[in-house]
Amino acid sequence: MSDLTYVLVLPDRDAAEEVAGLAVERFGLPGEPELIRDALAGEDDAEDAQWLVVIENGREPLAAELEELAESYDGWLEGSATVPEGPDEPHG
């Protein structure tokens, strides 16, 4: 099975850190999610930033479960899961 990558968008760092920790506990992820600060376009104030939680999971689709988790922290699941291209795969 290909690795799936999910991006959750959370309103602040505390929520992102908590969701990342819960995702590892609940879903037995193979690694720690990556946290990324995403400043809103045109905003310089650190308070106006969203936080992204990037989750890679090779075991099973988790979109519904991750969406529910994100929503419980006033966040959302961005788009749908993506399958990263490997070095030997053709680029579309």
Disulfide bonds with the S-S distance in Angstrom:
none
